[in-house]
Amino acid sequence: MPSPPHRLPWIAAGDINGFFGLVVDNLSILGFIASALIGVFGFPAEIVFARMFPGTALGVLIGNLVYTGMARRLAQRSGRDDVTAMPLGLDAPTSIGMALLVLGPAFVGFKTQGMGEHAAAMATWQLGMAALVVMGVLKLVLAFFGDAVTRWVPRAGLLGSIAGIALMLMGFLPLLEALRVPVVGFVTLGLLLYVLIAKGPLPWRLPGVVFALAAGLGLYYSLGAAGLLGSGYQTPHLPPLRLALPWPSLGFVAGMAYLGPYLALVLPFGLLMVVGGINVSESARAAGDDYRTRDILLTEAVSTLVAGACGGVAQTTPYIGQPAYKHMGARSGYTLLAGLFIGLGGMLGYVSGLVELLPLVVLAPIIIYVAMDIAVQAFAATPAKHAPAVVFAFLPAIAYLLTIKLGNPGVVPAAQFVHLFADASHGISELAVIVVLGNGFIITAMLWATMLAALIDQQPRRAAKTLLIAAGLTAFGVIHSVQPQGGVYWPWSLRGHGAMIAQQFIAAYVVLAAMLWMVLPMPGHVPRNH
């Protein structure tokens, strides 16, 4: 007789920690979007909270519901109770890019053209919707090639590129935010490390993440109210709760008319998420949960499409911290709870309130923990001989980190990078190298690690093929774009010293590929150690 179906609990003990971690990740990104648009560019808060957030949150809801179902089906098939769902949320790098490089500048540009503030905000919102729909369509098409990539790229390339993102963008940048108020941020981080890495006991078996965040909030508000945090304390301003249902609309169609100048930024954003989806699928596979890459990619594509059609402006992506959630003891309930919490919160307005209540200095430490866990897994799940390839993959992410800090509107406007490409007659300037290396850094990191892993495995022909692919991608600006903001282009459209820089990078890849091809053993040659 067939065995009865395996009964799974809907909520496991570790799902509570996972729920808070995933919610915090999403709230921190929503908080950044709101802070950048409202605080930096003067965008109307009503449009952000009542029009952008509901659709954006709907994408998080749909994606997490699908991933919950996938995890439960995998657990049923395998008979295991320890299957952890793939977490889905808003992508941090592209959400930052959308806010600072697309939405904010577009809003300022519309006002410069004579639009009123409300009309400019509405046009910007429609532009954001159009960008999200285009990214969703791109991801939908590319989702069918995910399995082929995972067969070709070694784990050092997949996990190394993700570990670089984790350390540089999810580790270091949030650490800077946490240490803006050290007595709050560092204490919260230390408590998280105690409960999640050291597995330290807590009284009454309190959930670790809840305990650490509650302690951080308590410190922040008590010290702030006493006037001991100075300018590091921001009094929250709660927006009114409102019902804002994310109904589908054709607003994205109107936004297509504004999308042209930003298309070179939007398309790479979508492409990077496909690469990221492939990487996180491999990360989950290394942790023991074998999800089909195509299913992971299709889910994030559909959730992004739905969000864009319903007013969202930030794309969803599977998060790279699935192993970290597994170590927390999370199973499939945490994605269900987090999806419902974020999705309903965007519609009912309480997510907007929480964005105001939860300071970034308290939210940042949980992201730092996830980043550390990802970096550790990159080495643990990769053959020891490939460790240099993992480290090699970190370097492009460092360049992207420097580009973010140099291009921050509060430091150096991104437009001022243009002069870096004005003259390459005496070699490429150091800052230009940083910008070019940072553009397309995820794909660059993957290719570099794949090349080095092939060399370590004594496969110079495979390494040479990888370098030729890198040369081809460089020609179109997919990696090493000579446009300061990382846009793609036709190779024949480049002029002047920008073209010279691109040609030098292409030549570097081609020459190294040729030299590696020449070191191949001649037919019939027997290596000496044989």
VENHU-V719399 format. One record per residue. N is the residue number from 1. RES is the residue in one small letter. PHI is phi in whole degrees, -180 to 180 (NA if undefined). OMEGA is omega in whole degrees, -180 to 180 (NA if undefined). D_LAST is the distance of its C-alpha to the last C-alpha in Angstrom with 2 decimals. Layout:
n=[N;N]
res=[RES;RES]
phi=[PHI;PHI]
omega=[OMEGA;OMEGA]
d_last=[D_LAST;D_LAST]
//
This chain:
n=[1;2;3;4;5;6;7;8;9;10;11;12;13;14;15;16;17;18;19;20;21;22;23;24;25;26;27;28;29;30;31;32;33;34;35;36;37;38;39;40;41;42;43;44;45;46;47;48;49;50;51;52;53;54;55;56;57;58;59;60;61;62;63;64;65;66;67;68;69;70;71;72;73;74;75;76;77;78;79;80;81;82;83;84;85;86;87;88;89;90;91;92;93;94;95;96;97;98;99;100;101;102;103;104;105;106;107;108;109;110;111;112;113;114;115;116;117;118;119;120;121;122;123;124;125;126;127;128;129;130;131;132;133;134;135;136;137;138;139;140;141;142;143;144;145;146;147;148;149;150;151;152;153;154;155;156;157;158;159;160;161;162;163;164;165;166;167;168;169;170;171;172;173;174;175;176;177;178;179;180;181;182;183;184;185;186;187;188;189;190;191;192;193;194;195;196;197;198;199;200;201;202;203;204;205;206;207;208;209;210;211;212;213;214;215;216;217;218;219;220;221;222;223;224;225;226;227;228;229;230;231;232;233;234;235;236;237;238;239;240;241;242;243;244;245;246;247;248;249;250;251;252;253;254;255;256;257;258;259;260;261;262;263;264;265;266;267;268;269;270;271;272;273;274;275;276;277;278;279;280;281;282;283;284;285;286;287;288;289;290;291;292;293;294;295;296;297;298;299;300;301;302;303;304;305;306;307;308;309;310;311;312;313;314;315;316;317;318;319;320;321;322;323;324;325;326;327;328;329;330;331;332;333;334;335;336;337;338;339;340;341;342;343;344;345;346;347;348;349;350;351;352;353;354;355;356;357;358;359;360;361;362;363;364;365;366;367;368;369;370;371;372;373;374;375;376;377;378;379;380;381;382;383;384;385;386;387;388;389;390;391;392;393;394;395;396;397;398;399;400;401;402;403;404;405;406;407;408;409;410;411;412;413;414;415;416;417;418;419;420;421;422;423;424;425;426;427;428;429;430;431;432;433;434;435;436;437;438;439;440;441;442;443;444;445;446;447;448;449;450;451;452;453;454;455;456;457;458;459;460;461;462;463;464;465;466;467;468;469;470;471;472;473;474;475;476;477;478;479;480;481;482;483;484;485;486;487;488;489;490;491;492;493;494;495;496;497;498;499;500;501;502;503;504;505;506;507;508;509;510;511;512;513;514;515;516;517;518;519;520;521;522;523;524;525;526;527;528;529;530]
res=[m;p;s;p;p;h;r;l;p;w;i;a;a;g;d;i;n;g;f;f;g;l;v;v;d;n;l;s;i;l;g;f;i;a;s;a;l;i;g;v;f;g;f;p;a;e;i;v;f;a;r;m;f;p;g;t;a;l;g;v;l;i;g;n;l;v;y;t;g;m;a;r;r;l;a;q;r;s;g;r;d;d;v;t;a;m;p;l;g;l;d;a;p;t;s;i;g;m;a;l;l;v;l;g;p;a;f;v;g;f;k;t;q;g;m;g;e;h;a;a;a;m;a;t;w;q;l;g;m;a;a;l;v;v;m;g;v;l;k;l;v;l;a;f;f;g;d;a;v;t;r;w;v;p;r;a;g;l;l;g;s;i;a;g;i;a;l;m;l;m;g;f;l;p;l;l;e;a;l;r;v;p;v;v;g;f;v;t;l;g;l;l;l;y;v;l;i;a;k;g;p;l;p;w;r;l;p;g;v;v;f;a;l;a;a;g;l;g;l;y;y;s;l;g;a;a;g;l;l;g;s;g;y;q;t;p;h;l;p;p;l;r;l;a;l;p;w;p;s;l;g;f;v;a;g;m;a;y;l;g;p;y;l;a;l;v;l;p;f;g;l;l;m;v;v;g;g;i;n;v;s;e;s;a;r;a;a;g;d;d;y;r;t;r;d;i;l;l;t;e;a;v;s;t;l;v;a;g;a;c;g;g;v;a;q;t;t;p;y;i;g;q;p;a;y;k;h;m;g;a;r;s;g;y;t;l;l;a;g;l;f;i;g;l;g;g;m;l;g;y;v;s;g;l;v;e;l;l;p;l;v;v;l;a;p;i;i;i;y;v;a;m;d;i;a;v;q;a;f;a;a;t;p;a;k;h;a;p;a;v;v;f;a;f;l;p;a;i;a;y;l;l;t;i;k;l;g;n;p;g;v;v;p;a;a;q;f;v;h;l;f;a;d;a;s;h;g;i;s;e;l;a;v;i;v;v;l;g;n;g;f;i;i;t;a;m;l;w;a;t;m;l;a;a;l;i;d;q;q;p;r;r;a;a;k;t;l;l;i;a;a;g;l;t;a;f;g;v;i;h;s;v;q;p;q;g;g;v;y;w;p;w;s;l;r;g;h;g;a;m;i;a;q;q;f;i;a;a;y;v;v;l;a;a;m;l;w;m;v;l;p;m;p;g;h;v;p;r;n;h]
phi=[NA;-66;-70;-65;-57;-72;-89;-113;-71;-74;-129;-99;-59;-71;-66;-67;-61;-61;-59;-66;-63;-70;-65;-62;-55;-69;-64;-66;-71;-60;-62;-67;-57;-64;-63;-69;-69;-79;-78;-87;-105;71;-71;-62;-63;-60;-69;-63;-79;-97;-120;-77;-66;-59;-67;-60;-68;-62;-60;-64;-62;-63;-62;-70;-63;-66;-65;-62;-62;-63;-66;-68;-67;-64;-64;-65;-67;-88;71;-101;-99;-105;-71;-110;-67;-73;-77;-127;-164;-80;-77;-69;-60;-77;-66;-62;-64;-62;-69;-87;-108;-117;-66;-61;-60;-63;-61;-64;-65;-63;-67;-63;-77;107;-71;-70;-60;-66;-64;-66;-67;-66;-64;-65;-60;-65;-61;-62;-61;-62;-61;-68;-64;-62;-63;-64;-64;-60;-66;-63;-69;-77;-60;-79;-108;-64;-63;-64;-65;-67;-77;-96;-95;-71;-61;-60;-74;-71;-80;-65;-65;-71;-65;-64;-59;-61;-68;-79;-95;-91;-102;-71;-61;-63;-63;-60;-66;-63;-87;-66;-131;-57;-66;-99;-66;-71;-65;-61;-62;-60;-66;-64;-64;-65;-85;-101;-101;-78;57;-69;-74;-124;-64;59;54;-65;-60;-61;-65;-62;-60;-65;-69;-64;-64;-64;-64;-61;-64;-62;-76;-72;-69;-65;-65;-83;78;-96;-104;58;-73;-75;-106;-117;-68;-69;-121;-80;-74;-68;-68;-150;-90;-136;-79;-83;-71;-61;-149;-99;-59;-66;-64;-63;-68;-60;-66;-98;-80;-47;-64;-106;-64;-66;-90;-68;-62;-61;-58;-65;-63;-62;-71;-65;-61;-62;-62;-62;-64;-70;-64;-67;-62;-66;-64;-65;-83;112;-112;-92;-88;-73;-57;-62;-66;-63;-69;-63;-63;-67;-67;-66;-65;-68;-61;-63;-60;-64;-69;-108;106;-73;-131;-130;-81;-89;-156;-68;-79;-82;-101;-55;-61;-65;-67;-63;-67;-71;94;-73;-122;-111;-73;-70;-71;-62;-65;-67;-61;-65;-64;-70;-62;-68;-65;-67;-80;-91;98;-75;-64;-61;-64;-68;-58;-78;-81;-95;-69;-62;-64;-91;-77;-60;-59;-67;-69;-62;-60;-60;-61;-63;-65;-65;-64;-63;-65;-58;-83;-66;-96;-112;-52;-57;-68;-90;-56;-60;-67;-62;-64;-59;-70;-72;-64;-61;-66;-63;-62;-66;-60;-64;-63;-60;-70;-71;-92;-61;-55;-81;-114;-136;-56;-59;-62;-73;-70;-57;-66;-65;-100;-77;-150;-115;-68;-112;93;-76;-66;-60;-67;-65;-61;-61;-65;-66;-68;-74;-70;73;-62;-65;-69;-58;-61;-63;-68;-63;-66;-63;-62;-68;-62;-65;-64;-61;-83;61;-124;-63;-67;-63;-62;-64;-62;-61;-66;-68;-63;-61;-63;-63;-67;-65;-61;-100;78;-65;-123;56;-60;-91;-83;-52;-91;86;-72;-91;-162;-81;-56;-77;-85;-77;-135;65;-76;-62;-64;-64;-64;-60;-64;-66;-67;-61;-62;-60;-67;-67;-64;-64;-61;-64;-68;-67;-64;-71;-83;-62;-62;-68;-56;86;-73;-111;-56;-60;-76;-94]
omega=[178;180;180;180;180;-178;-178;174;179;-178;174;-177;-178;180;180;176;-180;178;-179;179;-178;178;180;178;-178;179;-179;179;175;178;179;179;-179;-178;-178;-176;-176;-174;-176;-172;179;-179;180;-177;-178;-180;-180;-172;-173;-177;-179;-174;-177;180;178;180;178;177;177;179;-176;-179;-179;175;179;180;175;178;179;-180;-179;177;178;178;179;-179;-175;-177;-178;176;-173;178;179;180;174;178;178;178;180;-178;-176;-176;-178;174;175;180;179;-177;-172;-173;-177;-172;-179;178;179;179;179;180;179;179;178;180;176;177;171;-176;-178;180;179;179;179;178;178;177;179;175;178;177;-179;179;-179;178;178;178;179;179;179;-180;179;-180;-176;-178;-176;179;-176;-178;-180;180;-179;176;-174;-175;-180;-180;179;179;-178;-176;179;179;179;179;177;175;-176;-176;-173;-172;-179;180;-172;-179;175;177;177;179;-179;-176;171;172;-170;-176;176;-174;-177;177;178;178;179;178;177;178;179;-173;-174;-180;179;-180;-180;-179;177;177;178;177;179;174;-173;-177;179;180;-177;-179;177;178;179;178;179;178;-175;-175;179;179;179;180;178;178;-176;-180;178;-178;177;-179;178;178;-177;175;-174;172;-180;175;-177;174;-179;-178;-178;-180;174;178;177;178;-179;178;176;-179;180;-180;-178;-167;-172;-177;-176;-175;180;175;-174;-177;175;177;179;180;180;180;175;177;178;178;176;-178;-178;175;177;178;178;179;179;179;175;-178;-171;175;178;-176;-178;180;178;-178;180;-180;-180;178;-179;-180;176;179;-179;179;-179;180;-177;174;-179;-179;180;-174;177;179;171;-176;-176;-177;-179;177;178;177;177;179;175;-175;-180;180;179;-177;-174;177;176;-179;-178;178;179;-178;-178;-177;179;180;176;-180;-176;175;-176;174;177;178;-180;177;178;-175;-174;-179;-178;-180;177;-179;-173;-175;-179;177;178;179;180;179;179;-178;180;-179;178;-178;-180;178;-176;-175;-179;176;-175;-178;179;-180;177;179;177;180;180;-179;179;-166;178;179;177;178;180;177;179;179;179;-177;179;-178;178;-179;178;-179;179;178;-177;-178;-178;176;-175;-177;-180;-177;-174;-175;176;-176;179;-177;-179;-180;-178;-179;177;177;180;-178;-178;179;-180;-180;-178;-169;-178;-180;177;-179;180;-179;180;-180;178;179;-178;177;178;178;178;179;179;178;-177;179;176;178;180;178;178;180;178;174;178;179;178;179;177;-178;-178;179;177;168;179;178;178;168;-173;-179;173;-178;176;-176;171;-176;-176;180;-177;179;171;-173;173;177;-180;179;179;-180;179;178;178;-180;179;179;-176;-179;179;178;180;-179;177;178;-178;-180;177;178;176;178;179;-180;178;179;-176;-177;174;NA]
d_last=[56.13;54.14;53.78;56.14;54.85;53.33;55.99;54.87;57.06;57.86;57.70;55.47;56.16;53.28;54.57;57.31;54.89;52.86;56.08;57.18;53.79;53.61;57.27;56.87;53.95;56.10;59.25;57.56;56.45;59.90;61.38;59.39;60.43;64.05;63.93;62.40;64.70;67.89;67.41;65.66;67.02;70.32;69.57;72.28;71.31;73.09;70.69;67.61;68.80;70.76;68.81;65.21;64.48;65.67;63.42;60.47;60.96;61.31;57.74;56.58;58.70;57.41;53.72;53.96;55.94;53.26;50.46;52.57;52.84;49.10;48.39;50.96;49.58;46.04;47.51;49.44;46.47;44.18;46.96;46.02;48.58;46.30;45.65;46.51;47.93;46.50;48.91;50.46;52.53;53.32;50.45;50.93;49.36;50.97;54.22;54.37;53.61;56.28;58.89;58.28;57.10;58.85;61.79;63.23;63.14;64.43;67.38;68.26;67.94;70.22;72.83;72.61;73.37;76.62;75.82;77.50;75.45;75.65;74.90;71.94;70.59;70.98;69.23;66.36;66.13;65.99;63.28;61.25;61.77;60.66;57.50;56.63;57.27;55.05;52.22;52.74;52.60;49.39;47.76;49.07;47.43;44.07;43.99;42.67;39.40;38.51;36.27;34.11;33.58;32.55;29.85;28.44;28.88;26.91;28.98;28.32;30.15;32.89;33.64;32.92;35.47;37.97;37.51;38.31;41.48;42.32;42.12;43.73;46.32;46.96;46.50;47.65;50.45;52.14;51.75;53.83;56.46;56.47;57.02;59.92;61.93;59.81;62.24;61.77;58.27;56.42;58.37;57.61;53.89;53.89;55.62;53.15;50.22;52.13;52.79;49.63;46.80;48.31;50.05;53.20;56.23;59.33;62.90;64.07;60.52;61.09;58.44;56.27;56.23;59.96;60.68;58.73;60.24;63.71;63.44;62.36;65.20;67.65;66.71;66.81;70.20;71.90;70.87;71.50;74.95;75.73;74.87;72.00;69.25;71.07;69.63;66.66;69.01;69.88;72.77;71.77;73.76;73.61;74.03;76.42;75.02;75.33;74.36;72.05;70.55;67.65;69.09;67.11;68.55;67.98;67.90;64.32;65.61;67.94;65.13;63.05;65.47;64.40;60.65;59.73;59.32;57.18;54.95;52.14;52.02;52.62;49.87;47.06;48.61;48.20;44.66;43.63;45.06;42.98;39.82;41.27;42.06;38.48;37.35;39.91;39.04;35.47;36.95;39.15;36.33;34.31;37.48;37.76;40.20;38.69;41.15;40.61;40.04;42.44;45.22;44.87;45.05;47.95;49.93;49.70;50.57;53.64;54.86;54.60;56.50;59.23;59.60;60.00;62.58;64.51;64.69;61.48;59.86;56.61;53.71;52.31;48.67;46.71;46.24;42.91;44.19;43.90;41.77;44.41;47.15;45.25;45.09;48.83;49.31;50.41;50.13;51.94;55.41;54.72;53.98;57.10;59.26;57.89;58.20;61.79;62.67;61.40;62.55;66.02;66.31;65.83;68.62;71.01;70.49;69.45;65.94;67.69;69.63;66.54;64.89;67.86;67.93;64.28;63.44;59.97;59.65;59.73;57.56;54.71;53.30;52.31;50.22;48.56;47.62;46.05;44.05;42.68;41.69;39.83;37.83;36.86;35.75;33.48;31.30;31.86;30.90;27.82;24.32;24.32;21.43;23.71;26.63;26.41;26.84;29.91;31.36;30.75;32.83;35.76;36.47;38.24;40.48;41.62;42.73;44.64;46.31;47.51;48.75;50.77;52.42;53.10;54.41;56.64;60.20;61.44;59.22;58.41;59.36;56.39;58.26;57.98;54.22;55.05;55.60;52.02;50.96;53.74;51.91;48.22;48.93;47.84;44.89;45.09;47.24;45.83;48.03;47.10;43.40;44.27;46.24;43.72;40.80;42.98;44.05;41.94;40.06;39.00;37.15;35.76;34.41;32.79;31.10;29.93;28.41;26.77;25.25;23.90;22.61;20.68;19.14;18.28;16.58;14.51;16.98;18.66;20.45;22.10;23.09;24.56;26.57;27.92;29.06;30.82;32.64;33.72;35.01;37.01;38.53;39.42;41.33;43.64;44.04;42.45;40.43;41.48;44.94;47.09;50.17;51.09;51.61;48.31;49.72;47.84;48.92;48.35;46.19;48.96;51.55;50.20;52.13;52.19;49.98;48.89;47.25;45.67;44.13;42.75;41.33;39.57;37.83;36.91;35.56;33.47;31.69;31.36;30.08;27.40;26.37;26.19;24.10;21.57;21.55;20.89;17.73;16.11;13.28;15.14;15.16;12.74;10.52;6.75;5.57;5.30;3.80;0.00]
//
